[in-house]
Amino acid sequence: MEPKILEKEKIVLVGMVFYGDPFKNQAGWSQENEIGKLWKRFVAREKTIKNRVGNGGYEVHIEPEEYEETKNYYVFVGVEVEKIENLPLEMFTKILPATKYAVFTLKGREITSNWQDKIYKEWLPQSGYEEAHKFTIEYYDDRFKGIDNTESELDIYVPIKQAS
């Protein structure tokens, strides 16, 4: 599992957010867990977003300071925009900082595998990098054809910096 390393400018997103344990009532990849419900709410309203960039969707997992104690975190789903304008009331903005990313492309069964351990417990400690920020991006575009489709692809962006 070797990533591409790239630099990105800030990313301006518009979308919806959930805070808590998204798997508390329904584990794994499911339309019935809180992430699935969040995507469903977002997709129903996404056509109201102006100034959209591209056709991809972002799922950002943000780990707050209290994560180790509570196991609760933020999940933001949305799309990239050029500028924020006429924001629908139920939408929020998230501006991700300019940073360097390790970008992993998952294919087929890798998408539902334990890729988090492979990235954070295997690749990262041996890479010469460390986490730059406590968030991870899942980027969905036209290569993603559904969770059960072996042709699906998904990009995972991990913010990194040189290890100190």
ABEGO torsion letter per residue (X at the ends): XBBBBBBBBBBBBBBBBBBEBAAAABBEBBAABAAAAAAAAAAAAAAABBGBBEABBBBBBBBBAAAAAAGBBBBBBBBBBABBBGBBAABBBBBBBBBBBBBBBBBEAAAABBAAAAAAAAAAAAAGBBBABBBBBBBBBAABAEAABAABBBBBBBBBBBBX
